[in-house]
Each structure stands twice: as C-alpha cells, then as structure tokens.
Amino acid sequence: MARLPPFIALRALEAAARHRSYSRAAEELAVTHGAVSQQIRRLEEELGLRLFLRRGNLMEPSPTANRLAGRVRRALAILSDGVAEAAAEARSTPLVLSTVHAMAGRWLAPRLSRLPAAVGGIEIQLAERLSDFTTDGVDCAIRHGTGPWPGLECVHLFSEHWFPVASPDFLARHPIDTIDDLARAPLLTHTHYPWSLWFAGVGREPPPLNSTISFDDSSVLLDAAQQGLGLALAREWLAAQALEDGRLVRPLEGQVRAHADYNFVWRADSAKLPRILALRDWLMEETLRAADEQARRLA
C-alpha cells in the first residue's frame, strides 16, 4: 500500500481543484494562500508530477489532479457520514452523571420529575469515586470540593451549610435552648464532619461532648436523628425535606458554612455537550428554586 500524503495536503488539493483557485481554497479552509500553495507544492514533489497550471487568474488542475480530488471528495463524504453516525449514537445514549449516594438520593432524585425531556435520559452513577471522564464512561458530575479540576469545565451550584437538628420527640426529652445545652445531649457524629467544625464556625470552644454513635454516611446520620437517637449536625440541602415535613427541627438559630461547595463539572469536548449544557442549566435552575424555597421556609 502506497504511503498516504498528509490529510491537510489532500484537502488543499480537493478545495483548489474545485474552486480552481488557491485563494478561494484558502478562504474555505481558513488558512493563508501561502499555506495552500505550500501543501500542493509538497504534494507535487511527493507524487513527482505537476498538479496545477496557472491560466490567467485561475489555477487549472491537471486530469490527474481532478481524478485525485474526486476521490478525496468521496473519502471526505464517507468520513462525514461516519462522524454524523457516531454523533447520532452519542446523542441517543443516556448521559452518565456521577455523584455521591446522598446527593443522588436526597437532592437529585426528588427533582428528576421536573427534568426537561430535551435533556434526554440520565443514568445516575452512585459510586463514591472521582471520575476520570476518560475511561469510566462518565459524562458529567456533581462534585463536592473547591477545585480546580484540570481539563474540566465547572459551574458553582450551591454552598453547603451545617446546623444542629433533632427529632421533636428527642427535643421533648432533651431540651436544647442554648449552645451550652449541647454538652448534656446525646450527639450523633459524622466521621468526616465532627462537631468541632461547627463549634469553630460559631466561635466557641467545643465543650466535652456526649457523643453516642458515629456514621460515615450523612443520609444514615439524619435517619438516626429522625428516629430520636440523638442530635445531628446536618447538611442544609440534605435535611431540607425532613425539616419541611417536621420530622426534624432546628433547636438553635444560625448556621456554619462548610469549606467546600457543590459544583457541576464536565468535559468541553464531549460528544454529548449540548445535552450536558442543558442539564447544567436545569441544575442551576433547581438550585435557585431550592434557595427560594429555603428563604420562604425561614420567612
């Protein structure tokens, strides 16, 4: 098999033969006249024959150039069809969204009924791991952190705040009127978000605490609080529905902002970019809706 010349040279030949002009070929390919002339000259040197002759203001292709240009044109059409087919396949497959279990189950799932049909199908990936967006089939993600994430586009969704919560039954048995009352109440603890972070945020030294059970899952932690097992340090977005339903109560005013926020990230070169951007816009609308609902509850 003969070695193929550079693809850019073949494209320059096809455009120049069709337009009979190096200048018009250059305009179509968004390059300079000199670049087209150089590519064709290199192609002539490699093939060992003259491909164009100047006739007035036109560059007249030789019969060989015309035949080769026709084959390049047919090859370009085949490639175009292949790319279009691959893009159509990408549009027909679901978006794969990576996020942690608590975010998927407590924040995202209740909102999916409002997801516009234009966004297409979404597959929620519940694995708590950092996607590499290259080998694991993930298209986009909701990440908890501060970034930056090299190679990814990012928009901020919402900040995270913490505050104490408990069930009404628990508070009937363990009244909490001031921060000092926390030292006498059974506390539920998250292994990664200890109560000491909250005390630091409100500018208080943590007293000796009466911790009972530790959890490494925020959802299970809140479930335990709803069962009356203790007072929990809640994440605002995670406890919102339980607070609205009255299953949990905030015994103290005020909240502490966490150091990390929630962000939506994706690859800008994804074949599914239009749907990813539609999903991004929808998620941003939902975060605004959630903020409005929170403001109404506090009003």
C-alpha positions as CSV (number, residue, x, y, z in Angstrom):
1,M,0.0,0.0,0.0
2,A,1.4,3.4,-1.0
3,R,2.0,5.8,1.8
4,L,-0.7,8.4,2.0
5,P,0.2,12.1,1.9
6,P,-0.8,14.3,4.8
7,F,-4.6,14.7,5.0
8,I,-4.2,18.5,5.1
9,A,-2.5,18.4,1.7
10,L,-5.2,16.2,0.2
11,R,-7.9,18.7,1.5
12,A,-6.0,21.6,0.0
13,L,-5.8,19.7,-3.4
14,E,-9.6,19.0,-3.3
15,A,-10.6,22.6,-2.5
16,A,-8.2,24.1,-5.0
17,A,-9.3,21.8,-7.8
18,R,-13.0,22.5,-7.1
19,H,-12.5,26.3,-6.9
20,R,-9.7,26.5,-9.4
21,S,-8.2,29.0,-7.1
22,Y,-5.7,28.8,-4.3
23,S,-7.1,31.9,-2.7
24,R,-10.7,30.6,-2.5
25,A,-9.4,27.3,-1.3
26,A,-7.6,29.1,1.5
27,E,-10.7,31.0,2.5
28,E,-12.7,27.8,2.7
29,L,-10.1,26.0,4.8
30,A,-9.4,29.1,7.0
31,V,-5.7,29.2,6.1
32,T,-3.5,31.5,4.1
33,H,-2.9,31.5,0.3
34,G,0.7,30.6,1.0
35,A,-0.3,27.6,3.2
36,V,-2.4,26.1,0.3
37,S,0.3,26.8,-2.2
38,Q,2.9,25.1,0.1
39,Q,0.8,22.0,0.7
40,I,0.2,21.5,-3.0
41,R,3.8,22.0,-3.9
42,R,4.8,19.4,-1.3
43,L,2.2,17.0,-2.8
44,E,3.6,17.6,-6.3
45,E,7.1,16.8,-5.0
46,E,5.9,13.7,-3.3
47,L,4.0,12.4,-6.3
48,G,6.6,13.6,-8.8
49,L,4.2,15.4,-11.2
50,R,2.7,18.8,-11.8
51,L,-0.9,19.1,-10.5
52,F,-1.9,22.7,-11.4
53,L,-1.1,25.1,-14.1
54,R,-1.8,28.9,-13.9
55,R,-4.1,30.1,-16.7
56,G,-4.8,33.8,-16.1
57,N,-6.3,34.2,-12.7
58,L,-7.2,30.6,-12.4
59,M,-5.2,27.5,-11.3
60,E,-6.1,24.8,-13.7
61,P,-6.0,21.3,-12.2
62,S,-4.4,18.5,-14.4
63,P,-6.5,15.4,-15.2
64,T,-4.6,13.5,-12.5
65,A,-5.4,16.3,-10.0
66,N,-9.1,16.2,-10.9
67,R,-9.2,12.4,-10.5
68,L,-7.4,12.5,-7.2
69,A,-9.6,15.4,-6.0
70,G,-12.7,13.4,-6.8
71,R,-11.6,10.5,-4.8
72,V,-10.6,12.8,-1.9
73,R,-14.1,14.3,-2.1
74,R,-15.7,10.9,-1.9
75,A,-13.5,10.0,1.1
76,L,-14.5,13.2,2.8
77,A,-18.1,12.3,2.3
78,I,-17.6,8.9,3.8
79,L,-15.8,10.4,6.8
80,S,-18.5,13.0,7.3
81,D,-21.2,10.3,7.3
82,G,-19.2,8.3,9.8
83,V,-18.8,11.3,12.1
84,A,-22.5,12.1,11.8
85,E,-23.4,8.5,12.6
86,A,-21.2,8.5,15.7
87,A,-22.6,11.8,16.9
88,A,-26.1,10.5,16.4
89,E,-25.3,7.4,18.5
90,A,-23.8,9.6,21.2
91,R,-27.0,11.7,21.3
92,S,-29.1,8.6,21.7
93,T,-27.2,7.2,24.7
94,P,-28.0,8.4,28.2
95,L,-26.0,10.9,30.0
96,V,-24.0,9.4,32.8
97,L,-23.9,11.6,35.8
98,S,-21.5,10.8,38.6
99,T,-22.4,11.9,42.1
100,V,-22.3,10.6,45.7
101,H,-25.1,8.5,47.1
102,A,-26.6,11.1,49.4
103,M,-26.7,13.8,46.7
104,A,-28.4,11.4,44.2
105,G,-30.9,10.0,46.6
106,R,-31.9,13.0,48.8
107,W,-31.4,16.0,46.5
108,L,-31.4,14.9,42.9
109,A,-33.9,12.1,42.7
110,P,-36.9,14.1,44.1
111,R,-36.3,16.7,41.3
112,L,-35.9,14.4,38.3
113,S,-39.6,14.5,37.6
114,R,-39.1,18.2,36.5
115,L,-36.2,17.3,34.2
116,P,-37.0,18.6,30.7
117,A,-37.4,16.0,28.0
118,A,-34.9,17.9,25.9
119,V,-32.1,16.8,28.2
120,G,-32.6,13.2,27.4
121,G,-32.1,10.1,29.6
122,I,-29.8,10.3,32.6
123,E,-28.1,7.4,34.3
124,I,-27.2,8.2,37.9
125,Q,-23.9,6.7,39.0
126,L,-23.9,6.3,42.7
127,A,-20.3,5.1,43.2
128,E,-18.4,7.5,45.6
129,R,-15.3,7.9,43.5
130,L,-13.6,10.6,41.5
131,S,-14.3,10.0,37.8
132,D,-11.5,10.5,35.3
133,F,-14.0,11.3,32.5
134,T,-11.9,9.2,30.1
135,T,-12.1,5.5,30.8
136,D,-15.2,5.2,33.0
137,G,-17.9,6.3,30.7
138,V,-18.9,9.3,32.9
139,D,-20.1,12.4,31.0
140,C,-20.5,14.9,33.9
141,A,-20.5,15.0,37.6
142,I,-21.7,16.9,40.7
143,R,-18.5,17.3,42.8
144,H,-18.1,18.4,46.4
145,G,-14.9,20.5,46.8
146,T,-13.1,23.6,46.0
147,G,-11.4,22.7,42.7
148,P,-9.8,23.4,40.4
149,W,-10.2,20.3,38.3
150,P,-7.8,20.4,35.4
151,G,-9.3,19.6,32.0
152,L,-12.9,20.1,33.1
153,E,-15.3,23.0,32.8
154,C,-17.0,23.9,36.1
155,V,-20.0,25.9,37.4
156,H,-20.9,26.5,41.0
157,L,-24.2,25.0,42.1
158,F,-24.6,25.9,45.8
159,S,-22.7,26.3,49.0
160,E,-23.1,24.0,52.0
161,H,-24.1,25.0,55.5
162,W,-24.3,22.9,58.7
163,F,-26.6,23.3,61.7
164,P,-27.8,21.1,64.6
165,V,-31.1,19.1,64.0
166,A,-33.1,16.6,66.1
167,S,-36.5,15.0,66.1
168,P,-39.4,16.7,68.0
169,D,-39.5,13.6,70.3
170,F,-35.8,13.9,71.1
171,L,-36.1,17.6,71.9
172,A,-39.0,16.9,74.2
173,R,-36.7,14.6,76.2
174,H,-33.6,16.8,75.8
175,P,-34.5,20.5,75.6
176,I,-31.9,22.5,73.7
177,D,-32.2,26.2,74.3
178,T,-28.6,27.4,74.1
179,I,-25.3,26.1,72.7
180,D,-24.3,25.1,76.3
181,D,-27.1,22.6,76.3
182,L,-25.3,20.5,73.6
183,A,-22.8,19.3,76.2
184,R,-25.6,17.4,78.0
185,A,-27.3,15.9,75.0
186,P,-26.5,12.7,73.2
187,L,-24.8,13.7,69.9
188,L,-24.7,11.8,66.6
189,T,-21.3,12.3,64.9
190,H,-20.2,12.1,61.3
191,T,-16.7,10.7,60.9
192,H,-15.7,13.3,58.4
193,Y,-17.6,16.3,59.7
194,P,-17.1,16.4,63.5
195,W,-19.0,18.8,65.8
196,S,-15.7,20.6,66.4
197,L,-16.0,22.2,62.9
198,W,-19.4,23.6,63.9
199,F,-18.2,25.0,67.2
200,A,-15.2,26.6,65.4
201,G,-17.6,28.2,62.9
202,V,-19.7,29.8,65.6
203,G,-16.6,30.9,67.5
204,R,-16.9,28.7,70.5
205,E,-14.6,26.2,72.1
206,P,-16.1,22.7,72.0
207,P,-17.0,21.5,75.5
208,P,-16.7,17.8,76.4
209,L,-19.4,16.2,74.2
210,N,-21.6,13.3,74.9
211,S,-21.2,11.5,71.5
212,T,-23.1,8.2,71.1
213,I,-22.8,6.8,67.6
214,S,-20.6,7.7,64.6
215,F,-21.6,7.5,61.0
216,D,-19.8,7.8,57.7
217,D,-23.0,8.3,55.7
218,S,-24.8,11.6,56.0
219,S,-28.1,10.1,55.0
220,V,-27.9,7.4,57.7
221,L,-26.9,10.0,60.2
222,L,-30.1,12.0,59.5
223,D,-32.2,8.9,59.6
224,A,-30.8,8.1,63.1
225,A,-31.7,11.7,64.1
226,Q,-35.2,11.3,62.9
227,Q,-35.5,8.1,65.0
228,G,-34.7,10.2,68.1
229,L,-31.3,8.7,68.7
230,G,-29.5,12.0,69.2
231,L,-28.8,15.5,67.9
232,A,-27.1,15.5,64.5
233,L,-25.0,18.1,62.6
234,A,-27.0,18.4,59.4
235,R,-26.1,19.5,55.9
236,E,-28.7,22.1,54.8
237,W,-29.6,20.6,51.4
238,L,-29.8,17.1,52.9
239,A,-32.1,18.0,55.8
240,A,-34.4,20.4,53.9
241,Q,-37.3,18.0,53.2
242,A,-37.3,16.5,56.7
243,L,-37.3,20.0,58.2
244,E,-40.2,20.9,55.9
245,D,-42.2,17.8,56.9
246,G,-41.5,18.3,60.6
247,R,-39.6,15.1,61.0
248,L,-36.6,17.2,62.1
249,V,-36.3,20.5,63.9
250,R,-33.6,23.1,64.3
251,P,-33.3,23.9,68.0
252,L,-30.7,26.7,67.6
253,E,-30.5,29.6,65.2
254,G,-27.6,30.2,62.9
255,Q,-25.6,28.0,60.6
256,V,-21.9,27.5,59.6
257,R,-20.7,27.5,56.0
258,A,-18.6,24.5,55.0
259,H,-15.3,24.9,53.4
260,A,-16.3,23.0,50.2
261,D,-19.1,23.7,47.7
262,Y,-21.1,21.7,45.2
263,N,-20.1,22.1,41.6
264,F,-21.2,20.7,38.2
265,V,-18.2,19.6,36.0
266,W,-17.9,18.3,32.5
267,R,-15.5,17.9,29.5
268,A,-15.9,20.7,27.0
269,D,-15.0,18.3,24.1
270,S,-17.8,15.8,25.0
271,A,-19.8,14.5,22.0
272,K,-22.9,15.0,24.3
273,L,-22.1,18.6,25.0
274,P,-25.5,20.1,24.0
275,R,-27.3,17.8,26.5
276,I,-24.7,18.3,29.1
277,L,-25.2,22.1,28.9
278,A,-28.9,21.6,29.0
279,L,-28.5,19.5,32.2
280,R,-26.2,22.2,33.6
281,D,-28.8,24.9,33.0
282,W,-31.5,22.8,34.6
283,L,-29.4,22.0,37.7
284,M,-28.7,25.7,38.1
285,E,-32.4,26.5,37.9
286,E,-33.1,23.8,40.5
287,T,-30.5,25.3,42.9
288,L,-32.2,28.7,42.6
289,R,-35.6,27.1,43.2
290,A,-34.2,25.3,46.3
291,A,-32.8,28.6,47.6
292,D,-36.2,30.3,47.1
293,E,-37.9,27.5,49.0
294,Q,-35.4,27.8,51.8
295,A,-36.0,31.5,52.0
296,R,-39.8,31.1,52.2
297,R,-39.4,28.5,55.0
298,L,-37.3,30.9,57.0
299,A,-39.5,33.9,56.4
